[in-house]
Amino acid sequence: MFPSCQSKAPAGDSGDSSTKRSSIAKMLLGVFVVYMLHTAWLLYGFLNTKPCDRSKGELCISSYLTARPRLQLSVFTCLVPDNSQLNLAVRIDQFDPHSSFEREVNVSLPEQTRDNGTLFAVVYIHKAGVSPLEDGREVHYAAQLTTYIAPPHTEGQRDTHKRASPRSENPVSHWRPHLSVTMMSEDFTFNKAGLPSDVRRYMRVSQEGRQMIYLPLLLVNEISFRVRDLVEISSSTIRLPLTVSYEGISLRGFRFWVHLQDIVYSLRQFGFTEENVDEIKETLVGSNLYLLVLTALITALQLICEFLALKNDFCSWRKKKTMAGMSRKSVLWRSLSTLLIFLHLLEETSLLVLLPVGLGAFLEVWKLFTVYKVQFQWRSSKLHVIKLDEEERKTVEYDKQASRYLSYLVYPLCISGAIFSLAYLRQKSYYSWLVNSLVTGVYAFGFLSMAPQLFINHKLKSVSHLQGTVLMYRGVNTLISDLCSCATFFSSSGSFSSSHQLSCFRDELLFFLYLYQRRRFALRARRRESGTQSKKVKTQ
C-alpha cells in the first residue's frame, strides 16, 4: 500500500525485517483510519439520538417536564457543597424551562473565602413553594465560583516582580463573575436499553408505577469561563457581582456541551495551561457544530499527511547512499530554523502545535548528520566523517556558490530588522528579543533557504535526488493550511501565531517551484530518450 522503509534484500533476515517494518507502518496507519471511522460513527450517533418507540415494546423513560410542573430555580452559595450552610443568592419563582434570562446580583463573601479560600454555587431546580431540601424530585448542580491561579502581572510589572519572594507567585483565589446555567428543555423519550452514556451521568430516574420518569438534565456551562474575566479576591473584598444566566437547550445541544466540557477536562489533565485551554474554548464556542466536525476531519487529514510525510522522509534518507544533488546549506538552514520555530512556539502556543513541530525538528537534526556524513562509532566513542566522492564534491561547490549569493541579501536584512525591533519595540527580555528576531528572519526569508537546492537542481538539470512523495504529502498539507489560514487570518482564536500561518504560503511557493522544475526536467529527459531512440533506429 505504501513504500517500505528498506530496500529489497536479496534473501534472508533482511527481507523479513523489511516486510515487518512495512507491515508495522501499514498497521499504524490502519489503526488511525479505524479510529477516525469510529469517531465518525460516534459523531453520527451523537447527532442522531433515536427516540423510544413504545409500539415495539421498548422500555421507555419519559421526561418529568412533559406534565409541565410548576418549578422554581434557586441558586445558593456555600463553602463546601452538601456540607455547609446554604446562602440564597438568586430565586426565580415563575421558572419556565423553555425561557432564557440573565440576572446580576451581589454576593457576600465569607471570611474564609476572603482569606484565600473557596466558594461554591449550588443550583437547584425544584417544585415551586417547596424547599429544595424537602423536595424528593429536586435536581442540583454544584459549580465553583472561585479559582486558584497565580496573580497576573502587566508588562511593566514583570521586571519589578522578578526579584520578589517565591511566596508572591503562589496561586491566589480569583472570582468567577459569570454563572451560566443550562438545562435540557426538549421533551424527549429515551430508550432504556440505548441510553447514551454521556446523558446517563446527569440523569436521575423516578419510578411512578410502571412508568419511569427522568428528572430535568441540569448543567452549569464551564466553557463560558475565561481567565481574563477573573477578579482577584483580597482580604478587604466583602461583596462581588455575579451574573447568573439561564438558557433552555435541546438534547443535541446538551450532549454537545457535555462533550466539550469533557474535552476541556482532558486537556487540563494532559498539562495544558489555562491560557491554552482558553484559546481552544474560543475556537469551540465561536463555531457551530457542523464547522467543528469539518475542522476535525481537516485536522485528521493533516495528521495523516504529516505522518506519511515524516515516514517517507525518514525512509528515503535512511536508504540514501550518496548525497549527490542534496544541498547541505538547505538542510542546515532547515534544521536551525525548525529548532528556532520550536523555541518560539514553546512560549506562545499549545502542545497540539508543539508535538509535530518538535518531531520535525528532531528529524531535521538527524538529516543534518546524514548529509554531512557524520557517524558515531560506538566501540571507539568517536565521530567519524566519511569522505565525499566526485559528484558530491561538485554538489558542495554549487551549494557554496548559491549560499554566497544568498548571504548578500539575507544577512543585512536580518541584522537591520533585529536592530529596529530592539530600538523601537518593547521586549520582555534579551532572550525573547533574540529568539523573536531569529524566528522573524526564519519566517520572512525562510523560502530563500530552498534557493541553494533549487540552484543545484538547475545546475544538475534533475530532481531525481529529491523525494517526490514527501514533497507531495507536504504540499497537500500546506495547501490545507493555506485555506485554513485564509479563513482564520483575521481571527484571534487560532492555535498558530500569525507569522506561523504566513509561513504556510512560503512552503506552498516552494512546492510549486519544485513542480515546475520537475515538469521541465522530466520533459528534457523524455526528449533525450526519444532522441537516442531515433538515432538507434537510423543507425539500424
SVG drawing of the C-alpha trace seen along z (x, -y; Angstrom):
<svg xmlns="http://www.w3.org/2000/svg" viewBox="-49 -53 87 69">
<polyline fill="none" stroke="black" stroke-width="0.4" points="0.0,0.0 2.8,-2.4 6.5,-2.2 8.7,-0.3 11.5,-1.9 14.0,0.6 15.2,1.5 14.6,5.0 17.0,7.5 18.3,10.5 17.2,13.0 17.2,14.0 16.6,12.0 17.0,8.5 14.0,9.2 11.9,10.4 12.8,7.3 11.8,5.0 8.5,6.8 7.9,6.4 8.7,2.7 6.4,2.2 3.7,4.1 4.1,2.1 3.7,-1.2 0.6,0.1 -0.8,1.4 -0.3,-2.1 -2.0,-3.8 -4.8,-1.3 -5.3,-1.8 -5.5,-5.6 -8.0,-5.1 -10.2,-2.8 -10.0,-5.3 -11.3,-8.1 -14.1,-5.8 -15.0,-5.0 -15.1,-8.8 -17.2,-9.4 -19.7,-6.7 -19.8,-8.3 -20.5,-11.7 -23.3,-10.2 -24.8,-8.7 -24.3,-12.0 -26.2,-13.9 -29.0,-11.4 -30.2,-10.0 -33.0,-7.5 -36.2,-8.1 -38.0,-5.3 -40.9,-3.6 -43.4,-2.1 -45.3,-0.3 -42.3,2.0 -42.3,3.0 -39.3,0.9 -38.8,-0.2 -39.1,-4.0 -38.1,-6.8 -40.3,-9.9 -39.4,-13.4 -40.5,-15.0 -41.2,-18.2 -43.9,-16.6 -46.5,-17.2 -45.5,-20.9 -45.0,-21.1 -44.6,-24.4 -40.9,-24.8 -38.6,-27.1 -34.9,-27.9 -32.7,-28.7 -29.0,-29.5 -27.2,-29.2 -23.6,-29.8 -21.7,-27.7 -18.1,-26.9 -18.4,-23.2 -21.2,-21.5 -23.5,-19.3 -21.5,-20.0 -22.0,-23.7 -24.7,-26.3 -26.5,-27.5 -27.0,-31.2 -29.6,-32.2 -28.3,-34.3 -30.9,-34.1 -34.5,-32.8 -36.8,-32.6 -40.3,-31.7 -42.1,-31.5 -39.4,-29.4 -40.0,-28.4 -37.6,-25.8 -38.1,-26.9 -37.2,-30.6 -33.9,-32.4 -32.9,-35.1 -30.0,-36.9 -29.8,-38.3 -27.0,-40.3 -26.7,-40.1 -24.1,-41.0 -22.7,-38.0 -21.4,-38.4 -18.0,-36.7 -17.5,-34.7 -14.3,-35.4 -12.9,-32.0 -13.2,-32.9 -11.6,-36.3 -8.7,-34.5 -7.7,-32.8 -10.5,-30.3 -13.1,-28.8 -16.8,-29.4 -19.3,-27.2 -22.6,-27.9 -25.3,-25.2 -28.1,-25.5 -31.4,-23.8 -34.4,-23.0 -37.4,-22.1 -41.1,-22.4 -42.4,-26.0 -43.1,-26.9 -41.2,-23.9 -37.8,-24.0 -35.2,-22.1 -34.1,-20.1 -37.7,-18.8 -38.4,-18.1 -37.8,-14.4 -37.6,-15.3 -35.2,-18.2 -32.1,-18.2 -29.0,-20.3 -25.5,-21.0 -22.5,-22.4 -20.0,-24.7 -17.0,-26.6 -17.2,-30.4 -13.5,-30.7 -10.4,-29.5 -6.8,-29.4 -4.3,-31.0 -1.1,-32.9 -1.6,-36.7 -1.1,-38.1 1.4,-40.9 1.5,-43.5 4.5,-44.1 5.7,-46.9 5.4,-44.9 7.3,-41.8 10.7,-43.3 9.6,-44.5 8.4,-41.1 11.4,-39.2 13.2,-39.6 10.2,-39.2 9.9,-36.3 8.6,-33.0 5.6,-33.3 4.3,-36.3 3.9,-33.9 1.7,-31.4 -1.8,-30.9 -4.4,-33.1 -8.2,-32.9 -10.0,-34.6 -13.7,-35.3 -15.7,-34.0 -18.1,-36.8 -20.4,-34.7 -22.5,-31.6 -24.1,-30.1 -26.9,-27.5 -28.3,-25.3 -31.0,-22.6 -32.4,-20.3 -35.9,-21.6 -36.7,-19.3 -39.4,-16.7 -37.5,-13.6 -38.3,-10.0 -35.2,-7.8 -34.9,-4.1 -33.6,-2.5 -31.5,0.1 -30.0,-2.6 -29.4,-5.4 -26.3,-7.4 -23.5,-7.2 -22.9,-11.0 -26.6,-11.5 -26.7,-8.7 -24.2,-10.6 -26.6,-13.5 -29.8,-11.6 -31.9,-10.8 -34.8,-8.4 -38.0,-8.3 -40.5,-5.4 -44.2,-6.0 -45.9,-2.6 -44.8,-1.0 -43.7,-4.3 -40.2,-5.6 -39.6,-9.4 -36.2,-11.2 -35.8,-14.4 -34.5,-17.6 -31.0,-17.3 -29.1,-20.3 -25.7,-21.5 -23.5,-24.5 -21.6,-25.6 -17.9,-25.8 -17.0,-26.6 -18.0,-30.2 -15.4,-30.7 -12.3,-32.7 -9.1,-33.5 -9.2,-37.1 -12.6,-37.7 -11.3,-36.6 -11.2,-39.1 -8.7,-38.7 -10.2,-38.4 -8.4,-40.3 -9.0,-40.3 -10.8,-43.7 -13.3,-42.4 -16.7,-42.0 -19.1,-41.7 -18.6,-40.9 -21.0,-41.0 -22.3,-37.7 -24.2,-37.4 -26.5,-34.3 -27.8,-33.4 -30.1,-30.6 -30.9,-29.0 -33.0,-26.0 -31.3,-23.8 -32.2,-20.7 -30.8,-17.2 -28.3,-17.7 -27.1,-20.9 -26.9,-19.3 -24.7,-16.4 -22.6,-18.9 -21.8,-20.9 -21.1,-17.8 -18.6,-16.5 -16.9,-20.0 -16.5,-20.0 -15.0,-16.5 -12.5,-17.7 -11.5,-20.7 -11.1,-18.4 -8.9,-16.0 -6.7,-18.9 -6.1,-20.1 -5.1,-16.5 -2.6,-16.5 -0.9,-19.6 -2.4,-22.4 -2.3,-25.8 -5.4,-27.8 -4.3,-30.2 -4.1,-27.4 -7.4,-26.0 -9.0,-29.4 -7.8,-29.5 -9.4,-26.1 -12.6,-27.3 -12.7,-30.3 -12.4,-28.0 -15.1,-25.6 -17.6,-28.2 -17.1,-30.5 -18.0,-27.8 -21.2,-25.8 -21.3,-22.1 -21.0,-21.3 -18.0,-23.6 -16.3,-21.8 -17.0,-18.4 -15.4,-19.8 -12.4,-21.1 -12.0,-17.7 -12.0,-16.0 -9.5,-18.5 -7.2,-18.0 -7.4,-14.2 -6.4,-14.7 -3.5,-16.9 -2.3,-14.4 -2.4,-11.6 -0.4,-13.7 2.1,-14.7 2.5,-11.1 3.1,-9.8 5.5,-12.7 7.6,-12.0 7.6,-8.3 8.6,-8.6 11.1,-11.3 12.8,-9.2 12.7,-6.1 14.2,-7.9 17.0,-9.5 17.8,-6.2 18.2,-4.5 20.4,-7.2 23.8,-6.0 25.0,-9.2 24.4,-12.9 24.9,-14.0 22.4,-16.7 21.4,-17.4 22.1,-20.9 24.0,-20.9 23.1,-24.5 19.4,-23.9 19.4,-21.0 21.5,-23.1 19.1,-26.0 16.0,-23.9 17.4,-22.2 18.3,-25.5 15.0,-27.2 12.8,-24.3 14.7,-24.4 14.2,-28.2 10.5,-27.9 10.1,-25.2 11.7,-27.5 9.4,-30.4 6.2,-28.4 7.2,-27.0 6.3,-30.3 3.1,-31.1 1.2,-28.1 -0.3,-24.8 1.0,-21.2 -1.1,-20.3 1.2,-22.5 4.4,-21.8 4.3,-18.0 4.5,-17.8 7.0,-20.8 9.2,-19.0 9.2,-15.8 10.0,-17.7 12.9,-19.4 14.3,-16.1 14.1,-14.7 15.9,-17.7 18.8,-17.4 19.2,-13.7 19.2,-14.6 21.9,-17.2 24.3,-14.4 23.4,-12.3 24.0,-14.9 27.4,-15.9 28.2,-12.1 29.0,-12.2 28.7,-8.9 29.2,-8.0 31.3,-4.8 30.0,-3.2 33.1,-1.0 35.6,-3.8 33.1,-6.6 34.3,-8.9 32.7,-10.8 33.8,-9.6 33.4,-11.8 33.1,-9.9 34.9,-11.3 32.9,-12.7 33.0,-11.3 33.3,-13.3 29.6,-14.0 29.2,-15.0 32.1,-17.5 30.5,-19.0 27.3,-19.4 29.1,-21.1 30.6,-23.6 27.2,-24.5 25.9,-24.8 28.6,-27.2 28.1,-29.3 24.3,-29.7 24.8,-30.3 27.3,-33.1 24.9,-34.9 22.1,-34.4 24.0,-35.8 24.4,-39.2 20.6,-39.6 19.6,-37.8 22.2,-38.9 21.8,-42.7 18.0,-42.4 18.0,-40.2 20.5,-42.3 18.7,-45.6 15.4,-44.1 16.8,-42.9 18.3,-46.3 15.0,-48.0 13.0,-45.7 15.4,-46.3 15.3,-50.1 11.6,-50.7 9.7,-47.7 9.0,-46.6 10.7,-43.3 10.2,-41.0 13.9,-40.2 17.1,-40.0 16.5,-36.2 13.0,-36.9 14.3,-39.6 17.0,-37.2 14.5,-34.4 11.9,-36.6 14.4,-38.3 15.8,-35.0 12.3,-33.5 11.2,-36.6 14.1,-36.1 13.2,-32.4 9.6,-33.2 10.3,-36.2 13.2,-34.8 12.8,-31.1 11.7,-30.5 15.2,-31.6 16.7,-28.6 15.5,-26.4 17.3,-28.6 20.6,-26.6 18.6,-23.3 16.8,-24.9 20.1,-26.2 21.6,-22.7 18.6,-21.2 19.1,-23.8 22.8,-23.0 22.2,-19.2 19.1,-19.5 17.4,-16.9 15.2,-16.5 15.6,-12.7 17.7,-13.1 14.7,-14.6 11.9,-12.6 8.8,-13.5 6.4,-11.6 7.4,-13.6 7.1,-16.9 3.7,-15.8 2.3,-15.0 3.7,-18.2 2.3,-20.2 -1.2,-18.8 -0.7,-19.6 0.4,-23.2 -2.4,-23.7 -4.9,-22.8 -3.1,-25.1 -3.3,-27.9 -7.1,-27.5 -7.4,-27.4 -5.1,-30.5 -7.2,-32.4 -10.3,-31.6 -8.8,-32.4 -6.3,-35.1 -8.4,-37.9 -9.5,-35.8 -7.6,-35.7 -8.8,-32.3 -6.3,-30.2 -3.7,-28.0 -0.9,-29.2 0.7,-32.5 0.1,-34.8 3.7,-34.5 3.4,-30.7 0.3,-31.0 2.0,-33.2 4.9,-30.7 2.4,-28.2 2.3,-30.3 6.1,-30.2 6.0,-26.4 3.4,-26.4 5.6,-28.6 8.5,-26.1 6.2,-23.3 5.1,-25.0 8.7,-25.8 9.6,-22.1 6.7,-21.1 7.9,-23.5 11.4,-22.1 10.1,-18.5 8.0,-19.1 10.7,-20.9 13.5,-18.5 11.2,-15.5 10.3,-16.8 14.0,-17.3 14.7,-13.7 12.0,-12.4 13.3,-14.4 16.8,-12.9 15.4,-9.4 13.3,-9.9 16.4,-11.4 18.6,-8.5 16.0,-6.0 15.6,-7.8 19.4,-7.7 19.4,-4.0 16.7,-3.4 18.6,-5.4 21.8,-3.5 19.9,-0.2"/>
</svg>
